[in-house]
């Protein structure tokens, strides 16, 4: 009841967004008078329909309240409210959340046998799957919905589904089939001024861009942008700007493309559309790579890949992986390229329908072809390096031709010994540095524990001892008071012991590394200064790690997060842990000011030394990439 009255106060705020005072009073009074959860759910849906689209955050709050009222029932209001929340999540780019709510509505509509609601939701589910890149699932739902609307002679929705199916086929690179669906609608909407028409123009412009018909592209994009702006459709404006940026790239005008992408990114941020924000960041990263700023491009693509995995967005995962493969290929970093290609291939293997089988065959052919090309390029590169070495050897031989064979042998031996000694010295110095870092950390820990024991535990126990010594001289009342104070001191001493124990091995680690990292990130986020997100794969969650390994991994993450919080100026940090090819891969990314990674070796603090020392003890490796403004990405790879 208390929650209900709170909600009534929220409903009273409807006066600010409804068109008429009378309508607001009527809905509010009806909600107050409602005697059942079904009545309240129905009134919530009426409230939702009364709030304009520009107040999405407001109407979705009422939709959630109504859905909670009707969750245990199968009524039309439940299906409609779940569909409303799904559409909101779809517009925000949260495709998995959208599908979750759509399925709630769909299951209810099927129980009610409401074909109209069923097919409205089927179409929305199809669009959600298409946007996230699961085209097989998308077509299954979209074609089923289109079939229903054809039978019902629902012209408006037939047009909508034809455009949706055309978009899905376009993303699958099946341009002829896409154009066939677009052309079913274009003659009717050619002169229309609706958002639906603008969406069609945008889609057809993308088709003509791929075909090289840029005159037609610019005409369609101009019409789409004008309509979206007149209709106040910010999402449509952002999509059109994004497409105009792609056209500018095709025309060789990278500066114009960057302006369009940045404008679209600003709108996407204002809308809170995570998917569109990642699309624009990938587009900007593509331009960075073209301009030779590969460090910033790699950093952004890795961030985008992590976000796409968290959101289940297959399409953005694929584009990020393809871009990383191309960049690492160009850098002759074949190991990294092959690793991302294997991940791309594994992602492609999730496809199931006939059209996807063809896509998979193309992807497999591309994989084998590119792998063969990389192998050829690597062999060519190595052969070229060997040729250079042979030429240098010949020149060196010509310079020393006058020396005797014995002198050459002696010099060779001396050189080999010097190189060996230097390698041993460098290795020893490196290990000495790691050992020193660990030793200093352990010494500081011992000093801290000793200080805690002396200053806190020792002093409190001394006080308890002194009070025990005065007991024979006390009367009954004083004895009782002294006993109470002594008990408090003992309890406080026990709390101090638990605190010291927790600092040695965090209590959360008794429940595994996953629980430990979750609580660490939550504690930092709850402080309010920096938000820390955590994404741990199901494979890692299923593994059982030893206490020593878990503690080392926990301290590594703790040290990295401490560094970022102290020095990066970041407002957001993302931590992810996954498993690949018998390796544990830990990635930590911030949106801070970045730094010069060359300064790591010159650092006089113990932070970086501790990180490298702990990773070295686990036979792992550390890769740090950072760019000004873009932030820092740290990837730590540890054998299982």
JOKACOR-V799897 format. One record per pair of residues at least 4 apart in sequence whose ideal C-beta (glycine too) atoms are under 7 Angstrom apart, sorted by the first residue. I is the first residue (numbers start at 0). GAP is how many residues later the second one is. If there is no record, write none. Layout:
I,GAP ; I,GAP
This chain:
0,4 ; 1,4 ; 2,4 ; 3,4 ; 4,4 ; 5,4 ; 6,4 ; 6,58 ; 7,4 ; 7,23 ; 7,24 ; 10,17 ; 10,20 ; 10,36 ; 11,16 ; 13,4 ; 13,10 ; 13,13 ; 13,14 ; 13,33 ; 14,6 ; 14,9 ; 16,34 ; 16,35 ; 16,38 ; 16,41 ; 17,5 ; 17,6 ; 17,32 ; 18,4 ; 20,4 ; 21,4 ; 22,4 ; 22,27 ; 23,4 ; 24,4 ; 25,4 ; 26,4 ; 26,16 ; 26,19 ; 26,20 ; 26,23 ; 27,4 ; 28,4 ; 29,4 ; 29,13 ; 30,9 ; 30,12 ; 33,5 ; 33,6 ; 33,9 ; 34,4 ; 36,4 ; 36,32 ; 36,33 ; 37,4 ; 37,32 ; 37,35 ; 37,37 ; 38,4 ; 39,4 ; 39,29 ; 40,4 ; 40,25 ; 40,28 ; 40,29 ; 40,34 ; 40,36 ; 40,37 ; 41,4 ; 41,35 ; 42,4 ; 43,4 ; 43,18 ; 43,21 ; 43,22 ; 43,25 ; 43,37 ; 44,4 ; 44,21 ; 44,32 ; 44,35 ; 44,36 ; 45,4 ; 46,4 ; 46,15 ; 47,11 ; 47,14 ; 47,15 ; 47,33 ; 47,36 ; 50,4 ; 50,7 ; 50,8 ; 54,4 ; 55,4 ; 55,32 ; 56,4 ; 58,4 ; 59,4 ; 59,25 ; 59,28 ; 60,4 ; 61,4 ; 62,4 ; 62,18 ; 62,21 ; 62,22 ; 63,4 ; 63,21 ; 64,4 ; 65,4 ; 65,11 ; 65,15 ; 66,4 ; 66,11 ; 66,14 ; 66,15 ; 66,18 ; 69,5 ; 69,7 ; 69,8 ; 69,11 ; 72,5 ; 73,4 ; 73,34 ; 73,37 ; 73,38 ; 75,4 ; 75,36 ; 75,38 ; 75,41 ; 76,4 ; 77,4 ; 77,30 ; 78,4 ; 78,26 ; 78,29 ; 78,30 ; 78,33 ; 78,38 ; 79,4 ; 79,37 ; 80,4 ; 81,4 ; 81,19 ; 81,22 ; 81,23 ; 82,4 ; 82,19 ; 82,22 ; 82,37 ; 82,38 ; 82,41 ; 83,4 ; 84,4 ; 84,16 ; 85,4 ; 85,12 ; 85,15 ; 85,16 ; 85,19 ; 85,38 ; 86,4 ; 86,37 ; 87,4 ; 88,5 ; 88,8 ; 88,9 ; 88,12 ; 89,5 ; 89,8 ; 89,34 ; 89,37 ; 89,38 ; 90,144 ; 90,182 ; 91,180 ; 91,181 ; 91,182 ; 92,180 ; 92,181 ; 92,182 ; 92,183 ; 93,4 ; 93,180 ; 93,217 ; 94,4 ; 94,33 ; 94,36 ; 94,37 ; 94,180 ; 94,216 ; 94,217 ; 94,218 ; 95,4 ; 95,215 ; 95,216 ; 96,4 ; 97,4 ; 97,30 ; 98,4 ; 98,26 ; 98,29 ; 100,4 ; 101,4 ; 101,19 ; 101,22 ; 101,23 ; 101,26 ; 102,4 ; 103,4 ; 104,4 ; 104,16 ; 105,4 ; 105,12 ; 105,15 ; 106,4 ; 107,4 ; 108,5 ; 108,8 ; 108,9 ; 108,12 ; 109,8 ; 113,4 ; 114,4 ; 114,33 ; 115,4 ; 116,4 ; 117,4 ; 118,4 ; 118,26 ; 118,29 ; 118,30 ; 119,4 ; 120,4 ; 121,4 ; 121,19 ; 121,22 ; 121,23 ; 122,4 ; 122,19 ; 122,22 ; 122,38 ; 122,41 ; 123,4 ; 124,4 ; 124,16 ; 125,4 ; 125,12 ; 125,15 ; 125,16 ; 125,19 ; 125,38 ; 126,4 ; 126,37 ; 127,4 ; 128,5 ; 128,8 ; 128,9 ; 128,12 ; 129,5 ; 129,8 ; 129,34 ; 129,37 ; 129,38 ; 129,41 ; 130,144 ; 131,180 ; 131,181 ; 131,182 ; 131,183 ; 132,180 ; 132,181 ; 132,182 ; 132,185 ; 133,4 ; 133,180 ; 134,4 ; 134,33 ; 134,36 ; 134,37 ; 134,220 ; 134,221 ; 135,4 ; 135,215 ; 135,216 ; 135,217 ; 135,219 ; 135,220 ; 136,4 ; 137,4 ; 137,30 ; 138,4 ; 138,26 ; 138,29 ; 138,214 ; 139,4 ; 140,4 ; 141,4 ; 141,19 ; 141,22 ; 141,23 ; 141,26 ; 142,4 ; 142,22 ; 143,4 ; 144,4 ; 144,16 ; 145,4 ; 145,12 ; 145,15 ; 145,16 ; 145,19 ; 146,4 ; 147,4 ; 148,5 ; 148,8 ; 148,9 ; 148,12 ; 149,8 ; 153,4 ; 154,4 ; 155,4 ; 156,4 ; 157,4 ; 158,4 ; 158,26 ; 158,29 ; 158,30 ; 158,37 ; 159,4 ; 159,36 ; 160,4 ; 161,4 ; 161,19 ; 161,22 ; 161,23 ; 162,4 ; 162,19 ; 162,22 ; 162,36 ; 162,37 ; 162,40 ; 163,4 ; 164,4 ; 164,16 ; 165,4 ; 165,12 ; 165,15 ; 165,16 ; 165,37 ; 166,4 ; 166,36 ; 167,4 ; 168,5 ; 168,8 ; 168,9 ; 168,12 ; 169,5 ; 169,8 ; 169,33 ; 169,36 ; 169,37 ; 170,144 ; 171,183 ; 171,187 ; 173,4 ; 174,4 ; 174,32 ; 174,35 ; 175,4 ; 177,4 ; 177,29 ; 178,4 ; 178,28 ; 181,4 ; 181,18 ; 181,21 ; 181,22 ; 184,4 ; 184,15 ; 185,4 ; 185,14 ; 185,18 ; 188,7 ; 188,8 ; 188,11 ; 191,5 ; 192,4 ; 192,34 ; 194,4 ; 194,32 ; 194,33 ; 194,36 ; 194,38 ; 194,41 ; 195,4 ; 196,4 ; 196,30 ; 197,4 ; 197,26 ; 197,29 ; 197,30 ; 197,38 ; 198,4 ; 198,37 ; 199,4 ; 200,4 ; 200,19 ; 200,22 ; 200,23 ; 201,4 ; 201,22 ; 201,37 ; 201,38 ; 201,41 ; 202,4 ; 203,4 ; 203,16 ; 204,4 ; 204,12 ; 204,15 ; 204,16 ; 204,38 ; 205,4 ; 205,37 ; 206,4 ; 207,5 ; 207,8 ; 207,9 ; 208,8 ; 208,37 ; 208,38 ; 208,41 ; 212,4 ; 213,4 ; 213,33 ; 213,37 ; 214,4 ; 215,4 ; 216,4 ; 216,30 ; 217,4 ; 218,4 ; 219,4 ; 220,4 ; 220,19 ; 220,22 ; 220,23 ; 220,26 ; 221,4 ; 222,4 ; 223,4 ; 223,16 ; 224,4 ; 224,12 ; 224,15 ; 225,4 ; 226,4 ; 227,5 ; 227,8 ; 227,9 ; 227,12 ; 228,8 ; 232,4 ; 233,4 ; 233,33 ; 233,36 ; 233,37 ; 234,4 ; 234,36 ; 234,38 ; 235,4 ; 236,4 ; 236,30 ; 237,4 ; 237,26 ; 237,29 ; 237,30 ; 237,38 ; 238,4 ; 239,4 ; 240,4 ; 240,19 ; 240,22 ; 240,23 ; 241,4 ; 241,19 ; 241,22 ; 241,37 ; 241,38 ; 242,4 ; 243,4 ; 243,16 ; 244,4 ; 244,12 ; 244,15 ; 244,16 ; 244,19 ; 244,38 ; 245,4 ; 246,4 ; 247,5 ; 247,8 ; 247,9 ; 247,12 ; 248,5 ; 248,8 ; 252,4 ; 253,4 ; 253,33 ; 253,36 ; 254,4 ; 255,4 ; 256,4 ; 256,30 ; 257,4 ; 257,26 ; 257,29 ; 258,4 ; 259,4 ; 260,4 ; 260,19 ; 260,22 ; 260,23 ; 261,4 ; 262,4 ; 263,4 ; 263,16 ; 264,4 ; 264,12 ; 264,15 ; 264,16 ; 265,4 ; 266,4 ; 267,5 ; 267,8 ; 267,9 ; 267,12 ; 268,8 ; 272,4 ; 273,4 ; 273,37 ; 274,4 ; 274,36 ; 274,38 ; 274,41 ; 275,4 ; 276,4 ; 277,4 ; 277,26 ; 277,29 ; 277,30 ; 277,38 ; 278,4 ; 278,37 ; 279,4 ; 280,4 ; 280,19 ; 280,23 ; 281,4 ; 281,19 ; 281,22 ; 281,34 ; 281,37 ; 281,38 ; 282,4 ; 283,4 ; 284,4 ; 284,12 ; 284,15 ; 284,16 ; 284,38 ; 285,4 ; 285,37 ; 286,4 ; 287,5 ; 287,8 ; 287,9 ; 288,5 ; 288,8 ; 288,38 ; 292,4 ; 293,4 ; 293,33 ; 293,37 ; 294,4 ; 294,330 ; 294,332 ; 295,4 ; 295,331 ; 295,334 ; 296,4 ; 296,30 ; 297,4 ; 297,26 ; 297,29 ; 297,327 ; 298,4 ; 298,326 ; 298,328 ; 298,331 ; 298,332 ; 298,334 ; 299,4 ; 299,330 ; 300,4 ; 300,19 ; 300,22 ; 300,23 ; 301,4 ; 301,331 ; 302,4 ; 302,286 ; 302,330 ; 303,4 ; 303,12 ; 303,16 ; 304,4 ; 304,12 ; 304,15 ; 304,16 ; 305,4 ; 305,229 ; 305,268 ; 305,270 ; 305,281 ; 305,283 ; 306,4 ; 307,5 ; 307,8 ; 307,9 ; 307,12 ; 308,8 ; 309,225 ; 312,4 ; 313,4 ; 313,33 ; 314,4 ; 315,4 ; 316,4 ; 316,30 ; 317,4 ; 317,26 ; 317,29 ; 318,4 ; 319,4 ; 320,4 ; 320,19 ; 320,22 ; 320,23 ; 320,26 ; 321,4 ; 321,22 ; 322,4 ; 323,4 ; 323,16 ; 324,4 ; 324,12 ; 324,15 ; 324,16 ; 324,19 ; 325,4 ; 326,4 ; 327,5 ; 327,8 ; 327,9 ; 327,12 ; 328,8 ; 328,45 ; 331,49 ; 332,4 ; 333,4 ; 333,40 ; 333,44 ; 334,4 ; 335,4 ; 336,4 ; 336,37 ; 337,4 ; 338,4 ; 339,4 ; 340,4 ; 340,26 ; 340,29 ; 340,30 ; 341,4 ; 342,4 ; 343,4 ; 344,4 ; 344,18 ; 344,22 ; 347,12 ; 347,15 ; 348,11 ; 350,5 ; 350,8 ; 350,9 ; 351,4 ; 354,4 ; 355,4 ; 356,4 ; 357,4 ; 358,4 ; 359,4 ; 360,4 ; 361,4 ; 362,4 ; 363,4 ; 364,4 ; 365,4 ; 366,4 ; 367,4 ; 368,4 ; 369,4 ; 370,4 ; 371,4 ; 372,4 ; 373,4 ; 374,4 ; 375,4 ; 376,4 ; 377,4 ; 378,4 ; 379,4 ; 380,4 ; 381,4 ; 382,4 ; 383,4 ; 384,4 ; 385,4 ; 386,4 ; 387,4 ; 388,4 ; 389,4 ; 390,4 ; 391,4 ; 392,4 ; 393,4 ; 394,4 ; 395,4 ; 396,4 ; 399,8 ; 402,4 ; 402,5 ; 404,4 ; 405,4 ; 406,4 ; 407,4 ; 408,4 ; 409,4 ; 410,4 ; 411,4 ; 412,4 ; 413,4 ; 414,4 ; 415,4 ; 416,4 ; 417,4 ; 418,4 ; 419,4 ; 420,4 ; 421,4 ; 422,4 ; 423,4 ; 424,4 ; 425,4 ; 426,4 ; 427,4 ; 428,4 ; 429,4 ; 430,4 ; 431,4 ; 432,4 ; 432,176 ; 433,4 ; 433,178 ; 433,179 ; 433,182 ; 434,4 ; 435,4 ; 436,4 ; 436,169 ; 436,172 ; 436,173 ; 436,176 ; 437,4 ; 437,175 ; 438,4 ; 439,4 ; 439,166 ; 440,4 ; 440,165 ; 440,169 ; 441,4 ; 442,4 ; 443,4 ; 444,4 ; 445,4 ; 446,4 ; 447,4 ; 448,4 ; 448,51 ; 449,4 ; 450,4 ; 451,4 ; 451,5 ; 451,48 ; 452,4 ; 452,5 ; 453,4 ; 454,4 ; 455,4 ; 455,40 ; 456,4 ; 456,36 ; 456,39 ; 456,40 ; 457,4 ; 458,4 ; 459,4 ; 459,29 ; 459,32 ; 459,33 ; 460,4 ; 460,32 ; 461,4 ; 462,4 ; 462,26 ; 463,4 ; 463,22 ; 463,25 ; 463,26 ; 464,4 ; 465,4 ; 466,15 ; 466,18 ; 466,19 ; 469,4 ; 469,12 ; 470,8 ; 470,11 ; 473,4 ; 473,5 ; 473,8 ; 474,4 ; 475,4 ; 476,4 ; 477,4 ; 478,4 ; 479,4 ; 480,4 ; 481,4 ; 482,4 ; 483,4 ; 484,4 ; 485,4 ; 486,4 ; 487,4 ; 488,4 ; 489,4 ; 490,4 ; 491,4 ; 492,4 ; 493,4 ; 494,4 ; 495,4 ; 496,4 ; 497,4 ; 498,4 ; 499,4 ; 501,4 ; 501,5 ; 504,4 ; 504,46 ; 505,10 ; 505,48 ; 507,7 ; 507,8 ; 507,11 ; 508,4 ; 508,7 ; 508,38 ; 508,41 ; 508,42 ; 508,45 ; 510,4 ; 511,4 ; 511,38 ; 512,4 ; 512,32 ; 512,37 ; 512,40 ; 512,41 ; 513,4 ; 513,22 ; 513,27 ; 514,4 ; 515,4 ; 515,34 ; 515,38 ; 516,4 ; 516,17 ; 516,37 ; 516,40 ; 516,58 ; 517,4 ; 517,16 ; 518,4 ; 519,4 ; 519,37 ; 519,38 ; 520,4 ; 520,11 ; 520,13 ; 520,54 ; 521,4 ; 523,6 ; 523,8 ; 523,37 ; 524,6 ; 524,7 ; 529,35 ; 529,40 ; 529,41 ; 529,43 ; 530,40 ; 530,41 ; 531,29 ; 531,41 ; 531,43 ; 532,41 ; 532,42 ; 533,41 ; 534,41 ; 535,4 ; 535,5 ; 535,41 ; 536,40 ; 536,41 ; 536,42 ; 537,4 ; 538,4 ; 538,40 ; 539,37 ; 539,38 ; 539,39 ; 539,44 ; 544,4 ; 544,5 ; 545,4 ; 546,4 ; 547,4 ; 548,4 ; 549,4 ; 550,4 ; 551,4 ; 551,62 ; 551,65 ; 551,66 ; 552,4 ; 553,4 ; 554,4 ; 554,59 ; 555,4 ; 555,55 ; 555,58 ; 555,59 ; 555,80 ; 556,4 ; 556,18 ; 557,4 ; 558,4 ; 558,48 ; 558,51 ; 558,52 ; 559,4 ; 559,28 ; 559,51 ; 559,74 ; 560,4 ; 560,12 ; 561,4 ; 561,45 ; 562,4 ; 562,44 ; 563,4 ; 563,6 ; 563,9 ; 563,26 ; 563,28 ; 567,22 ; 567,24 ; 567,25 ; 567,64 ; 568,23 ; 568,24 ; 569,20 ; 569,21 ; 569,22 ; 569,61 ; 570,20 ; 571,18 ; 571,19 ; 572,15 ; 572,17 ; 573,15 ; 574,13 ; 575,11 ; 576,7 ; 576,9 ; 577,7 ; 578,5 ; 579,5 ; 581,57 ; 581,58 ; 582,54 ; 582,55 ; 582,56 ; 582,57 ; 583,54 ; 583,56 ; 584,50 ; 584,52 ; 585,50 ; 586,46 ; 586,48 ; 587,46 ; 588,42 ; 588,44 ; 589,41 ; 589,42 ; 590,40 ; 591,39 ; 591,40 ; 592,35 ; 592,36 ; 593,32 ; 593,33 ; 593,34 ; 593,35 ; 593,36 ; 593,37 ; 593,38 ; 594,4 ; 594,31 ; 594,37 ; 596,27 ; 596,29 ; 598,4 ; 599,8 ; 599,24 ; 602,5 ; 605,4 ; 606,4 ; 607,4 ; 608,4 ; 609,4 ; 610,4 ; 610,11 ; 611,4 ; 611,10 ; 612,4 ; 613,4 ; 614,5 ; 614,7 ; 614,21 ; 617,20 ; 618,20 ; 619,16 ; 619,17 ; 619,18 ; 619,19 ; 620,16 ; 621,12 ; 621,14 ; 622,12 ; 623,10 ; 624,8 ; 625,6
